[in-house]
Amino acid sequence: MTAEKLPDAANAGHITEALRHSGMPGSTRVREVETVSSRPTILSRIIRLRLRYDGAQGNAPDTVILKTGLPERIGSGWQGGAQEVAFYRQIAAEMRPIATPRCFDARWNATTHDWHLLLEDLTDTHMIATVWPLPPTTEQCERIIDAWARFHAAWWDDSRLGTSIGTRRDEATTDRILRDLTAHFARFADRLGDRLSPERRALYERFLAGAPRLLGRSQRRNNVTLNHGDAHMWNVFLPRNGGEDLRLFDWDGWRIAAAAHDLAYMMALHWSAERRRRLERPLLDRYHATLFAHGVRSYDRASLEEDYRRAVLWQMSTPVWQAAFDIPPAVWWNHLERILIAVDDLDCRDLLK
């Protein structure tokens, strides 16, 4: 057990209220909260809590997960937590079948930027496939690809996208994002100096010049879905006993976009060239077949290929954003190397002509 001062969101009264709103009997009260474990991630803090009750416990959970922000991240330019809270408040409850951990409480304070999520604890029933950065096995990758295809299919061209769920970028927002990206790249290039070759710098300049046209695909109204935005293979819980009850988590980057952006982020950005070259095409084939099996009939394999190449090219922006938001170089430097190799492997430079 780890002794530590718990945040206000972890007090017994607050958790009692949250669980009652989620169906716990009104006669049941959380009497005691104990920290089982606590760990920081790059962008948040994950605390596992054990609960003890007064009254009949019924189906109330023995343990829960409290996810909160890191104080040192406030003011860094990254609005951590806001999007994930919005996801659990607006979207997760609409999913059938459930594809995420169950959320008992989700709050964001726009003034202080404090936020927290109180989530179902899946420790005993689920696992992350491997310890980052060790990639999952091929069989695990296939199961994860299937889960993403099922999720994307469930939201494919949903009439709520851009109305009651999420917003579509307007021209002013797109212009602001591109101005910020251009400014961040200038600082990124200065920081790297001669570690960014003249040839690569020139490629980035061509990419930035062509970015407005590349973003046009994401702004089209058809063949779009909910995008996770951070869909690497360590953001998925796999059931320990097998089966299809995979749970997708870490939703702070969700948006409306072409599904291929999640796939390019997953494989082209995170995998070594050898592994990507070996598994990329069969996994894309499998993904498309699963989309089709779950009702997406307006999107052929050639369209997925085209969107995937565009998404790989757009992932060139990810190391730049990560460096701007103080993600450690151990993350973004390796992303930079891998994505530029993928751009060449897939002839993505042709998309800039």
C-alpha positions in Angstrom: 0.0 0.0 0.0 1.1 3.5 -0.7 0.3 6.3 1.8 -0.3 9.7 0.3 -2.6 12.7 0.5 -5.5 12.2 -1.8 -7.0 14.9 -4.0 -10.5 16.3 -3.1 -12.1 14.2 -5.8 -11.1 11.1 -3.8 -12.9 11.9 -0.6 -15.5 9.4 0.6 -18.4 11.8 0.2 -17.6 12.7 -3.4 -17.2 9.1 -4.4 -20.5 8.2 -2.7 -22.3 10.8 -4.6 -20.8 9.7 -7.9 -21.6 6.1 -7.4 -25.2 6.8 -6.4 -25.6 8.7 -9.6 -24.3 5.6 -11.4 -26.8 3.3 -9.7 -25.5 2.5 -6.3 -28.3 2.2 -3.7 -29.0 5.4 -1.7 -28.6 3.5 1.5 -25.0 2.7 0.7 -22.2 5.0 1.7 -18.4 4.9 1.1 -16.9 4.9 4.6 -13.2 4.8 3.8 -10.9 5.4 0.8 -7.5 3.9 0.6 -4.7 4.3 -2.0 -3.6 1.0 -3.5 -1.2 2.5 -6.0 -0.4 5.8 -7.6 1.7 6.6 -10.7 2.3 9.6 -12.9 2.2 9.3 -16.7 3.6 12.0 -19.0 0.4 13.9 -18.9 -1.7 12.7 -15.9 -1.7 10.9 -12.6 -3.4 7.4 -12.2 -4.5 6.4 -8.7 -6.1 3.1 -7.8 -8.4 3.4 -4.8 -9.9 0.7 -2.5 -13.3 1.5 -1.1 -15.0 0.3 2.1 -18.7 0.8 2.6 -21.5 1.3 5.2 -24.7 -0.4 4.2 -25.2 -3.2 1.7 -22.5 -3.0 -1.0 -24.4 -4.8 -3.7 -22.8 -4.2 -7.1 -20.8 -1.2 -5.9 -17.1 -1.6 -6.9 -14.4 -2.7 -4.5 -11.8 -0.5 -6.3 -11.9 2.4 -8.7 -9.4 4.4 -10.8 -9.0 8.2 -10.3 -7.3 10.0 -13.1 -6.3 13.6 -12.5 -4.0 16.2 -14.1 -0.4 17.0 -13.2 0.0 20.4 -11.5 3.2 21.1 -13.5 1.2 20.8 -16.7 -1.1 23.7 -15.9 -0.1 26.6 -18.2 2.0 24.5 -20.5 -0.2 25.2 -23.5 -1.8 21.7 -23.3 -5.4 21.8 -22.1 -5.2 18.4 -20.6 -8.3 16.7 -19.4 -11.0 18.9 -21.0 -11.4 16.7 -24.1 -11.4 13.5 -22.1 -14.0 14.8 -19.7 -16.1 15.9 -22.6 -15.8 12.4 -24.2 -17.0 10.6 -21.1 -19.8 13.1 -20.5 -21.1 13.3 -24.1 -20.1 10.1 -25.9 -19.1 7.1 -23.8 -22.6 6.5 -22.3 -24.0 6.4 -25.9 -21.8 3.4 -26.9 -23.5 0.0 -27.3 -21.7 -2.3 -26.6 -19.4 -0.4 -24.2 -15.9 0.1 -25.6 -14.3 2.1 -22.8 -13.9 1.7 -19.0 -17.2 2.7 -17.3 -17.0 6.3 -16.0 -18.7 7.2 -12.7 -17.7 10.9 -12.6 -16.1 13.3 -15.1 -15.4 17.0 -14.2 -13.4 19.8 -15.7 -12.9 23.3 -14.2 -12.5 25.9 -17.0 -11.1 28.5 -14.5 -8.5 26.4 -12.6 -8.0 23.7 -15.3 -8.4 21.1 -12.5 -10.0 17.9 -13.8 -10.6 14.3 -12.8 -12.2 11.1 -14.0 -13.5 8.3 -11.7 -13.3 5.1 -13.8 -14.1 1.5 -13.6 -11.0 -0.5 -12.4 -10.2 -3.2 -15.0 -7.0 -4.4 -13.3 -8.3 -7.8 -12.4 -10.1 -8.5 -15.7 -8.0 -6.8 -18.4 -4.4 -6.0 -19.3 -2.3 -3.9 -21.6 -0.7 -6.2 -24.1 2.9 -5.3 -23.4 5.1 -2.8 -21.6 5.8 0.2 -23.8 7.7 0.3 -26.2 7.6 -3.5 -26.8 5.0 -4.1 -29.5 2.2 -6.6 -29.1 2.2 -9.9 -30.8 0.7 -10.3 -34.2 -2.4 -12.0 -32.7 -2.8 -9.2 -30.2 -2.4 -6.6 -33.0 -5.2 -8.3 -35.0 -7.5 -8.2 -32.0 -6.7 -4.5 -31.4 -7.3 -3.7 -35.1 -10.6 -5.5 -35.0 -11.6 -3.4 -31.9 -10.8 -0.2 -33.6 -12.7 -1.2 -36.7 -15.8 -2.0 -34.6 -15.5 1.3 -32.8 -15.0 3.3 -36.0 -17.9 1.5 -37.8 -20.3 2.2 -34.9 -19.7 6.0 -35.4 -19.2 6.0 -39.2 -21.0 9.0 -40.7 -23.2 9.2 -37.6 -25.7 12.0 -37.9 -24.8 13.3 -34.5 -21.2 14.0 -35.5 -20.7 17.8 -35.7 -24.1 18.5 -34.2 -24.7 17.0 -30.7 -21.3 15.3 -30.6 -18.1 17.2 -31.4 -17.5 20.1 -33.8 -16.2 20.3 -37.3 -13.3 22.6 -37.9 -14.2 25.8 -39.6 -11.9 27.8 -41.8 -10.8 30.2 -39.0 -9.9 27.2 -36.7 -8.0 25.5 -39.5 -6.1 28.7 -40.3 -5.1 29.1 -36.6 -3.9 25.5 -36.3 -1.8 25.9 -39.4 -0.3 29.2 -38.2 0.5 27.6 -34.8 2.0 24.5 -36.5 4.2 26.7 -38.7 5.5 28.7 -35.8 6.1 25.5 -33.7 8.1 24.0 -36.6 10.3 27.0 -36.9 11.2 26.6 -33.2 11.5 22.8 -33.7 14.0 23.2 -36.5 16.0 25.7 -34.6 16.2 23.4 -31.6 17.4 20.5 -33.8 19.9 22.4 -35.8 21.9 20.2 -38.0 20.2 17.1 -36.5 17.4 18.0 -39.0 19.1 17.6 -42.4 18.5 20.2 -45.2 16.6 17.6 -47.2 14.2 16.9 -44.3 13.8 20.5 -43.5 12.8 21.1 -47.2 10.3 18.2 -46.9 8.7 19.8 -43.9 8.5 23.2 -45.7 6.7 21.5 -48.6 4.4 19.7 -46.2 3.5 23.0 -44.5 2.9 24.7 -47.8 0.5 21.8 -48.8 -1.1 21.4 -45.4 -4.3 23.4 -46.2 -5.1 21.1 -49.1 -4.3 18.0 -47.0 -6.7 19.1 -44.3 -9.5 19.2 -46.9 -10.1 15.5 -46.6 -10.7 15.7 -42.8 -13.3 18.5 -43.4 -15.4 16.5 -45.9 -18.8 15.4 -44.6 -18.7 11.7 -45.6 -16.7 8.7 -44.6 -15.7 10.2 -41.3 -16.0 8.9 -37.7 -14.8 9.5 -34.2 -11.0 9.5 -34.0 -9.2 8.7 -30.8 -6.2 10.9 -31.6 -3.7 8.8 -29.5 -4.5 5.3 -30.7 -1.3 3.5 -30.0 -1.6 -0.1 -29.0 -0.8 0.6 -25.3 -4.1 2.6 -25.0 -6.2 -0.6 -25.2 -7.2 -3.0 -22.4 -7.4 -6.6 -23.6 -9.5 -9.1 -21.6 -7.3 -11.6 -19.7 -9.6 -14.5 -20.7 -9.7 -13.6 -24.4 -12.8 -12.5 -26.2 -13.9 -9.2 -27.8 -14.4 -7.1 -24.7 -11.4 -4.8 -25.5 -11.6 -1.4 -23.9 -10.2 1.8 -25.4 -8.9 4.5 -23.1 -7.1 7.8 -22.9 -9.5 9.9 -24.9 -8.1 13.4 -24.5 -7.4 13.8 -28.3 -10.7 12.7 -29.8 -12.1 14.5 -32.8 -14.1 14.0 -36.0 -11.9 12.8 -38.8 -11.0 10.1 -41.3 -10.4 6.8 -39.4 -7.1 6.3 -41.1 -5.5 9.0 -38.9 -5.8 6.5 -35.9 -4.3 3.8 -38.0 -1.4 5.9 -39.2 -0.7 7.0 -35.7 -0.8 3.5 -34.5 1.5 1.9 -37.0 3.5 4.4 -39.0 4.4 6.6 -36.0 5.0 3.9 -33.4 6.4 0.9 -35.2 9.9 0.1 -36.5 10.2 0.1 -40.3 10.6 -3.6 -40.4 7.6 -4.4 -38.3 5.4 -1.9 -40.1 6.5 -3.2 -43.6 5.6 -6.7 -42.5 2.2 -6.1 -40.8 0.9 -2.8 -42.2 -0.8 -4.1 -45.3 -2.4 -7.3 -43.9 -3.7 -5.3 -40.9 -5.2 -2.7 -43.2 -6.8 -5.5 -45.1 -8.2 -7.0 -41.9 -9.4 -3.6 -40.7 -11.3 -2.9 -43.9 -12.9 -6.4 -43.8 -14.0 -5.8 -40.3 -15.5 -2.4 -41.2 -17.4 -4.1 -44.0 -18.6 -6.8 -41.7 -20.0 -4.1 -39.3 -22.0 -2.3 -41.9 -19.6 0.2 -43.6 -20.4 -0.4 -47.3 -19.6 3.0 -48.8 -15.8 2.8 -48.3 -13.7 0.6 -50.5 -10.2 -0.7 -49.9 -8.7 1.8 -52.3 -10.2 4.7 -50.4 -8.7 3.4 -47.2 -5.3 3.2 -48.9 -5.6 6.8 -50.1 -6.7 8.1 -46.7 -4.0 6.1 -44.9 -1.2 7.6 -47.1 -2.6 11.1 -46.4 -2.8 10.4 -42.7 0.8 9.1 -42.7 1.9 12.4 -44.3 -0.1 14.4 -41.8 1.6 12.5 -38.9 4.7 14.5 -39.7 3.1 17.2 -37.6 2.9 15.0 -34.5 6.6 15.2 -33.4 6.4 19.0 -33.8 3.3 19.3 -31.6 4.8 16.9 -29.0 8.0 18.9 -28.8 6.0 22.1 -28.4 4.0 20.7 -25.5 7.2 19.5 -23.7 6.7 15.8 -24.3 10.1 14.2 -23.7 12.5 13.8 -26.7 12.6 10.1 -26.1 9.1 10.0 -27.5 9.1 12.6 -30.3 12.6 12.0 -31.6 11.8 8.3 -32.3 8.4 9.3 -33.8 10.3 11.7 -36.1 12.6 9.0 -37.4 9.8 6.5 -37.9 7.3 8.7 -39.6 9.8 10.1 -42.1 10.8 6.6 -43.2 7.1 5.7 -43.6 6.5 8.8 -45.7 9.2 7.5 -48.1 8.1 3.9 -48.0 4.5 4.8 -49.0 5.5 7.5 -51.6 3.7 10.1 -49.6 5.8 12.9 -51.1 3.7 12.4 -54.3 0.7 13.8 -52.4 2.5 17.1 -52.2 2.7 17.6 -55.9 
